[in-house]
Amino acid sequence: MTELVIRSLEAGEEALFTSLPDRGLVGRTLLGDDFAEMAAKGEYRPEWTWVALRDDVVVARAAWWAKPGDEAPIALDWFDFTDFDAAVALLKTAPLHGEYALHTPPAWAADPQVAAEVNGRVEAAEKAGYRKLVERYRFRWTPENGLPAKPGRLEFRPEPDDDVILDVFKRVHVGSLDAHVRKTVEEHGIDAAAQEDLDIMKWMPGPREWWRLAYTREGELVGLTLPSRNVYDPVIGYVAVVPEHRGHGYAYDLLVEATHDLVAQGADRIVAGTDVGNIPMAKAFAKAGYPVTQHRIDFV
């Protein structure tokens, strides 16, 4: 077999990366993303973009993503191949770390062609040392879905103090159904998990002043609702209820408030996500008119 060459791209080699055939059934192309355009914006950089070649032909490729200006990549989110062994070798060779985010259609397992694409990537990633953490719903709201009416049960107040927000994160992380939160709590403790989520929210380009804490009419803290933006879209950055107020459907109230706030800021679409296993939150999204548009499988 021809010797395998694994290396990062050099500046101007975007066409080499895109030379690998892609049916667009899974991954970033499923979202309508264009690698060359994203690379031109600084979201993919040559040193974070790797290929495996045989006879100068790309047989596997992987790209780690970050928003423009970041010093390190956030996640591996572009990974495909025509040579399984080359793909495994590429992931083992590239000196980059971060979760692997695999985007899929909602009912991917029911389509044999899509399932083959997904399972091939899963097998290669796992053989290279990744393990599946969770599968998540990806939602996308547009005005055609209707703006849900506010229930009117809660009062929402801005909170400029990051220390207060951090304390609320600590409270809502107790008994959380979120797999990423549970993993960080198990490995590093609840303080680290709270700080991680605060840092993520502050990393997002959405304005900090959009964040709100929610209270009952009697003044008891119910939770937090953090509308924001990512690089591409308005997003429901975070919605969570403190343990003592769970079971009353307040996640829906928080979600509706964030939706109204984003629409008031001019949003004509809103994206969001939650773990497939987080049934209460998934039900809240469905009730608020957020259809599932994709799934995402996260590996660590």
GUMARFI-544099 format. One line per field, with one value per residue: residue number from 1; x, y, z of N, C-alpha, C in turn; residue in one letter. Coordinates in steps of 0.2 Angstrom, whole numbers. Atoms other than C-alpha are relative to their C-alpha. Example, Ala and Ser with C-alpha at 12.3 -4.5 7.8 and 13.67 -1.06 7.14 Angstrom:
BEGIN
n	[1:2];
n.c1	[4:-4];
n.c2	[-6:-6];
n.c3	[0:-1];
ca.c1	[62:68];
ca.c2	[-22:-5];
ca.c3	[39:36];
c.c1	[4:-4];
c.c2	[6:5];
c.c3	[0:3];
res	[A:S];
This chain:
BEGIN
n	[1:2:3:4:5:6:7:8:9:10:11:12:13:14:15:16:17:18:19:20:21:22:23:24:25:26:27:28:29:30:31:32:33:34:35:36:37:38:39:40:41:42:43:44:45:46:47:48:49:50:51:52:53:54:55:56:57:58:59:60:61:62:63:64:65:66:67:68:69:70:71:72:73:74:75:76:77:78:79:80:81:82:83:84:85:86:87:88:89:90:91:92:93:94:95:96:97:98:99:100:101:102:103:104:105:106:107:108:109:110:111:112:113:114:115:116:117:118:119:120:121:122:123:124:125:126:127:128:129:130:131:132:133:134:135:136:137:138:139:140:141:142:143:144:145:146:147:148:149:150:151:152:153:154:155:156:157:158:159:160:161:162:163:164:165:166:167:168:169:170:171:172:173:174:175:176:177:178:179:180:181:182:183:184:185:186:187:188:189:190:191:192:193:194:195:196:197:198:199:200:201:202:203:204:205:206:207:208:209:210:211:212:213:214:215:216:217:218:219:220:221:222:223:224:225:226:227:228:229:230:231:232:233:234:235:236:237:238:239:240:241:242:243:244:245:246:247:248:249:250:251:252:253:254:255:256:257:258:259:260:261:262:263:264:265:266:267:268:269:270:271:272:273:274:275:276:277:278:279:280:281:282:283:284:285:286:287:288:289:290:291:292:293:294:295:296:297:298:299:300];
n.c1	[4:-4:-1:5:-3:4:-3:4:0:-4:4:2:1:7:2:-2:4:6:0:3:7:4:7:4:5:-1:-5:1:3:7:3:0:-6:-5:-6:-4:2:-1:-7:-1:2:-4:3:-5:-6:-4:-3:5:3:-5:2:-4:-1:-3:-2:2:7:3:4:3:-1:3:-1:3:3:1:3:-6:-4:-1:-7:-1:6:5:3:0:7:-1:-4:2:-5:1:-4:1:-6:-4:4:-2:-7:0:2:-5:-6:1:-1:6:5:7:6:2:7:2:6:4:8:4:1:-6:-1:5:-2:-6:-6:-2:-2:-6:-4:-1:-3:-7:-3:0:-5:-7:-2:-1:-7:-5:0:6:5:6:3:7:3:4:5:-1:7:0:7:1:7:6:2:4:-4:4:2:-3:5:1:0:-7:-3:-7:-4:-7:-5:-7:-6:-2:0:6:1:-3:4:6:-3:-2:6:4:-4:2:5:0:1:-4:-6:-7:-1:-1:-7:-4:1:-3:-8:-3:4:5:-3:-3:5:3:-5:-1:6:0:-5:3:5:-3:-4:5:0:6:-1:1:6:6:1:5:2:7:2:7:3:-1:-8:-4:-4:3:-5:-3:1:-5:0:-6:-1:-6:-3:5:7:3:1:2:-7:1:6:0:5:-3:3:7:5:1:7:5:0:-3:-5:4:0:-6:-1:4:-2:-6:2:3:-5:-4:4:0:-7:0:-1:4:0:-4:-2:-1:-2:0:-2:6:2:3:7:4:-2:2:7:1:-1:5:6:-1:0:-6:-1:-6:-3:-5:-2:-7:-3:-6:-5:-6];
n.c2	[-6:-7:-3:-5:-7:-4:-7:-5:-4:-6:-6:0:7:2:4:7:2:1:5:7:0:-1:1:-5:3:-2:-4:-7:-1:1:-6:-5:-3:1:0:-6:-6:0:-1:-7:-4:2:5:5:-3:6:4:4:4:5:5:6:1:6:-3:-7:0:0:6:-2:-7:-2:-7:-3:-7:-5:-6:-5:-3:5:2:8:3:2:7:3:0:2:6:5:4:5:6:0:0:-6:-4:1:-2:-8:-2:1:-4:-8:-1:-4:3:-4:5:1:-1:3:-2:5:-1:2:7:2:7:4:0:4:-4:-5:4:2:-6:-2:5:0:-5:1:5:-3:-4:4:4:-5:-2:-3:4:-4:-3:-1:-2:-6:-3:-7:-3:-7:-4:-6:-3:4:5:-4:-2:3:-5:0:2:-5:2:-2:-6:1:-6:0:0:-1:2:7:4:2:5:6:3:4:6:5:3:4:6:6:5:-2:6:-1:4:-4:-2:6:2:-5:1:6:0:-6:-3:-4:-6:0:0:-6:-5:2:-2:-7:-2:1:-5:-7:0:-1:-7:-3:-5:3:-3:4:5:-2:5:1:1:0:-7:-1:-2:6:2:6:3:-5:0:-4:-1:-2:2:3:-3:0:-1:-1:6:1:2:4:0:5:-1:3:7:-1:-2:4:4:-5:-2:-7:0:-3:-7:-3:1:-5:-6:-1:0:-7:-5:0:-3:-7:-2:1:7:3:7:2:7:2:7:4:8:4:3:-5:0:-6:-6:2:-1:-8:-3:2:-4:-7:0:1:7:3:0:5:3:-1:5:-3:5:-4];
n.c3	[0:0:-7:-2:-2:-4:-1:0:6:1:2:7:2:-1:6:-2:-5:3:5:-2:2:-6:2:-4:-4:-8:-1:1:6:-2:-2:5:-1:5:-4:2:-3:-7:-1:2:-6:-6:-4:1:2:3:-5:-3:5:1:5:1:8:3:7:0:0:-7:-2:-6:-2:-7:-1:-7:1:-5:3:1:-6:-5:0:0:3:-5:1:6:3:7:0:4:3:4:-2:-7:-3:1:-5:-7:-1:0:-7:-4:1:-1:-7:-1:-5:0:1:7:1:6:1:4:0:-6:0:4:0:5:7:0:2:-5:-6:1:-1:-7:-3:2:-3:-7:0:1:-5:-6:0:-1:-7:-2:-3:1:-7:0:6:-2:5:2:2:3:0:5:-1:3:-5:-5:-6:-5:-5:-6:-6:-5:-7:-3:1:3:-2:2:-5:3:-4:2:-5:-2:5:-2:-5:3:3:-5:-3:5:2:-4:3:7:4:5:-1:-1:-7:-4:1:-4:-7:-2:0:-3:-5:2:1:7:5:0:3:7:3:0:4:6:1:1:7:6:2:-2:-5:-7:-3:2:-5:-5:-5:-1:-7:-1:-2:-7:-1:-1:6:3:5:4:7:3:7:3:7:2:6:6:-1:-7:-4:-7:-3:-6:-4:-5:-6:-7:-2:-4:4:6:0:1:7:0:6:6:-1:1:7:3:-1:4:7:0:0:6:5:-1:2:8:2:4:-1:-6:-1:-7:0:-6:1:2:-6:-4:3:-1:5:7:0:0:7:4:-1:2:8:3:3:1:7:1:-6:-1:-4:-3:-2:-4];
ca.c1	[0:6:14:2:6:-2:0:-8:-13:-2:-9:-19:-22:-41:-44:-34:-45:-61:-55:-62:-79:-93:-111:-117:-127:-119:-107:-105:-111:-128:-130:-126:-108:-94:-77:-68:-79:-77:-58:-58:-66:-53:-64:-53:-35:-21:-13:-29:-34:-26:-27:-21:-14:-10:-1:-6:-24:-34:-41:-46:-48:-51:-54:-55:-65:-65:-73:-62:-49:-49:-31:-35:-48:-64:-70:-67:-82:-76:-71:-73:-64:-63:-50:-54:-37:-30:-44:-40:-21:-25:-35:-21:-7:-15:-9:-26:-39:-57:-74:-79:-96:-105:-120:-134:-152:-165:-169:-152:-153:-168:-159:-146:-135:-135:-133:-118:-110:-113:-108:-92:-87:-92:-81:-66:-67:-69:-54:-44:-48:-64:-79:-97:-104:-121:-133:-142:-157:-154:-169:-172:-187:-193:-208:-218:-218:-227:-221:-227:-237:-229:-236:-234:-230:-212:-203:-187:-173:-156:-141:-124:-114:-105:-103:-121:-123:-110:-119:-135:-125:-119:-137:-145:-131:-137:-146:-143:-149:-136:-122:-108:-112:-113:-96:-88:-96:-90:-72:-69:-83:-98:-88:-78:-94:-102:-86:-85:-103:-101:-85:-94:-108:-96:-86:-102:-103:-120:-122:-120:-135:-147:-145:-160:-164:-181:-191:-208:-220:-215:-196:-190:-176:-183:-168:-159:-162:-148:-152:-137:-129:-116:-105:-120:-137:-147:-147:-155:-138:-144:-160:-161:-172:-165:-169:-183:-193:-192:-208:-218:-214:-204:-191:-205:-207:-189:-188:-202:-195:-178:-187:-197:-181:-172:-186:-187:-168:-173:-170:-178:-173:-166:-156:-155:-150:-153:-148:-160:-161:-167:-185:-192:-182:-186:-204:-203:-195:-208:-222:-214:-214:-196:-194:-180:-169:-154:-146:-128:-117:-104:-88:-74];
ca.c2	[0:18:26:37:56:65:84:100:112:126:143:143:124:125:117:102:100:101:89:74:69:74:68:81:68:72:84:103:102:96:113:122:127:130:126:139:153:148:147:164:171:163:149:136:139:129:123:116:108:91:79:61:58:43:48:66:61:66:50:58:75:84:102:110:125:141:158:172:178:163:157:138:127:123:107:95:97:92:74:62:50:37:26:21:17:33:42:34:37:56:58:50:60:78:86:94:91:96:87:80:86:76:84:72:72:70:52:47:29:25:29:16:28:41:28:21:38:41:24:25:41:35:19:29:41:28:18:34:36:46:41:46:57:62:64:81:89:105:116:131:143:155:167:154:143:157:167:158:169:173:163:178:168:175:191:193:205:209:204:212:204:188:182:181:172:160:156:152:141:131:129:124:111:101:86:93:81:89:77:90:97:80:75:91:89:71:75:92:97:108:124:120:116:132:142:132:137:155:156:149:161:176:169:170:186:190:205:201:213:201:189:188:179:173:175:171:185:182:185:167:163:151:150:159:163:168:173:176:174:163:166:163:165:171:157:151:151:144:140:131:130:128:111:118:124:110:100:116:118:134:129:134:151:154:148:159:174:172:169:186:195:189:193:210:212:208:189:181:164:156:140:130:113:100:82:69:62:79:75:90:103:94:95:114:117:107:117:133:129:124:110:98:101:91:80:82:68:74:64:68];
ca.c3	[0:-4:11:20:23:37:39:42:28:22:19:2:2:5:-12:-6:9:-1:-14:-4:-11:1:-1:12:22:39:46:43:25:32:39:23:28:16:22:11:17:35:33:25:41:52:59:52:51:42:58:64:48:44:29:26:8:-2:-19:-15:-15:1:9:26:33:50:54:72:73:83:81:74:86:97:102:102:93:102:94:80:68:51:49:35:24:11:20:37:43:37:47:63:60:56:73:82:74:74:90:93:107:109:108:91:86:73:65:58:52:65:60:54:60:49:33:29:19:32:46:37:36:54:60:50:58:76:73:67:81:95:88:89:107:107:117:114:128:122:107:107:98:88:86:75:78:64:65:54:70:80:94:110:123:139:154:165:181:183:185:175:181:173:184:180:194:187:204:207:190:195:211:201:190:205:211:194:191:206:199:181:167:155:151:149:166:174:166:173:190:191:186:193:205:204:206:190:181:185:180:164:159:164:154:139:140:141:126:115:105:112:123:142:146:138:153:165:182:185:201:208:212:230:226:226:213:200:187:174:155:145:127:116:99:92:77:65:74:89:102:118:127:143:152:169:185:203:211:223:209:196:191:188:170:173:159:147:155:154:136:131:139:130:113:116:120:105:94:101:97:78:78:63:68:84:87:102:108:122:126:119:137:144:141:151:141:125:129:133:116:107:116:112:93:91:78:78:63:66:79:86:93:105:108:121];
c.c1	[4:1:-5:3:-5:3:-5:0:5:-5:-2:-2:-7:-3:2:-5:-7:0:-3:-7:-4:-8:-5:-6:1:5:-2:-4:-7:-3:1:7:5:7:5:-2:2:8:2:-1:4:-3:3:6:5:3:-5:-4:5:-3:5:0:3:1:-3:-7:-3:-5:-4:2:-3:1:-2:-2:1:-3:6:3:2:8:0:-7:-5:-2:2:-7:0:4:-3:6:-2:4:0:6:4:-4:2:7:0:-2:5:6:-1:1:-5:-5:-6:-5:-1:-8:-2:-7:-4:-7:-3:-1:5:0:-5:2:6:6:3:3:7:6:2:4:8:5:1:6:7:2:1:7:6:0:-6:-5:-7:-3:-8:-3:-5:-5:3:-6:2:-7:1:-7:-6:-2:-4:4:-5:-2:4:-4:-2:1:6:2:7:4:7:5:7:6:1:0:-7:-2:3:-3:-6:2:1:-7:-4:4:-1:-5:-1:-1:5:7:7:1:1:7:5:0:4:8:3:-4:-5:2:3:-5:-3:5:0:-6:0:5:-2:-5:3:4:-5:0:-6:1:-2:-7:-6:-2:-6:0:-7:-2:-8:-3:2:8:4:4:-3:6:3:-2:4:0:7:1:7:3:-5:-7:-1:-1:-3:6:-1:-7:0:-4:4:-4:-7:-6:-1:-7:-6:-1:3:5:-4:0:6:2:-4:2:6:-2:-3:6:4:-4:0:7:1:1:-6:0:4:1:1:2:-1:1:-7:-3:-3:-7:-4:2:-2:-7:-2:2:-5:-7:1:1:7:1:7:2:6:1:8:3:6:5:5:6];
c.c2	[6:3:6:7:3:7:5:4:5:5:-1:-7:-2:-5:-7:-3:-2:-5:-7:0:0:0:5:-3:1:5:8:2:-1:7:6:4:-1:1:6:7:1:1:7:5:-1:-5:-6:3:-6:-4:-4:-4:-5:-5:-6:-1:-6:2:6:1:0:-6:1:7:2:7:2:7:4:6:5:3:-4:-2:-8:-2:-2:-7:-2:-1:-2:-6:-5:-3:-5:-6:0:0:6:5:-1:2:8:2:-1:4:8:2:5:-3:4:-6:0:0:-2:2:-6:2:-2:-8:-4:-8:-4:0:-4:4:4:-4:-3:5:1:-6:-1:5:-2:-6:2:4:-4:-4:5:3:5:-4:4:2:1:1:6:2:7:2:6:3:5:3:-4:-5:3:2:-2:6:-1:-3:5:-2:3:7:-1:7:-1:-1:1:-3:-8:-4:-3:-5:-7:-4:-4:-6:-6:-3:-4:-6:-6:-4:2:-6:1:-4:3:2:-6:-3:5:-1:-6:0:5:4:5:8:1:0:6:5:-1:3:8:3:-1:5:7:-1:1:8:4:5:-3:3:-3:-5:2:-6:1:-1:-1:7:1:1:-6:-1:-6:-3:6:-1:4:0:3:0:-4:3:1:2:2:-7:0:-3:-5:1:-6:2:-3:-6:1:2:-4:-4:5:3:7:0:3:7:3:0:5:7:2:0:7:5:0:3:8:4:-1:-7:-2:-8:-1:-7:-1:-7:-3:-7:-3:-3:5:1:7:6:-1:2:8:3:-2:5:7:1:0:-7:-2:0:-4:-3:2:-5:3:-6:4:-5];
c.c3	[0:7:1:3:4:2:0:-7:0:-2:-8:-2:1:-5:1:5:-3:-6:1:-2:6:-2:4:4:7:0:-1:-6:1:2:-5:0:-5:3:-2:3:7:1:-1:6:6:5:-1:-2:-2:5:3:-5:-3:-6:1:-8:-2:-8:-1:-1:8:1:7:2:7:1:7:-1:6:-3:-1:6:6:-1:-1:-3:5:-1:-7:-3:-7:-1:-4:-4:-5:2:8:4:0:5:7:1:0:7:5:0:1:8:3:5:0:-1:-8:0:-7:-1:-5:-1:6:1:-3:0:-4:-7:-1:-3:5:6:-2:0:7:4:-1:4:8:1:0:6:7:-1:1:7:3:3:-1:7:-1:-7:2:-6:-2:-3:-4:-1:-5:2:-3:6:5:6:6:5:6:5:5:7:3:-1:-2:1:-3:6:-3:4:-2:6:2:-6:1:6:-2:-4:4:2:-6:-2:5:-3:-8:-4:-6:1:0:7:5:-1:4:7:3:0:4:6:-3:-1:-7:-5:-1:-3:-7:-4:0:-5:-8:-2:-1:-6:-6:-1:2:6:7:3:-2:6:5:6:1:7:0:2:8:1:0:-7:-3:-5:-4:-8:-3:-8:-2:-7:0:-6:-6:2:7:3:6:3:6:3:5:6:6:2:3:-4:-7:1:-1:-7:-1:-6:-6:1:-2:-8:-4:1:-5:-7:-1:0:-6:-6:0:-2:-8:-2:-5:-1:6:0:7:0:7:-1:-1:7:4:-2:2:-4:-7:-1:0:-7:-5:1:-2:-8:-3:-3:1:-7:-1:7:0:5:2:3:4:0];
res	[M:T:E:L:V:I:R:S:L:E:A:G:E:E:A:L:F:T:S:L:P:D:R:G:L:V:G:R:T:L:L:G:D:D:F:A:E:M:A:A:K:G:E:Y:R:P:E:W:T:W:V:A:L:R:D:D:V:V:V:A:R:A:A:W:W:A:K:P:G:D:E:A:P:I:A:L:D:W:F:D:F:T:D:F:D:A:A:V:A:L:L:K:T:A:P:L:H:G:E:Y:A:L:H:T:P:P:A:W:A:A:D:P:Q:V:A:A:E:V:N:G:R:V:E:A:A:E:K:A:G:Y:R:K:L:V:E:R:Y:R:F:R:W:T:P:E:N:G:L:P:A:K:P:G:R:L:E:F:R:P:E:P:D:D:D:V:I:L:D:V:F:K:R:V:H:V:G:S:L:D:A:H:V:R:K:T:V:E:E:H:G:I:D:A:A:A:Q:E:D:L:D:I:M:K:W:M:P:G:P:R:E:W:W:R:L:A:Y:T:R:E:G:E:L:V:G:L:T:L:P:S:R:N:V:Y:D:P:V:I:G:Y:V:A:V:V:P:E:H:R:G:H:G:Y:A:Y:D:L:L:V:E:A:T:H:D:L:V:A:Q:G:A:D:R:I:V:A:G:T:D:V:G:N:I:P:M:A:K:A:F:A:K:A:G:Y:P:V:T:Q:H:R:I:D:F:V];
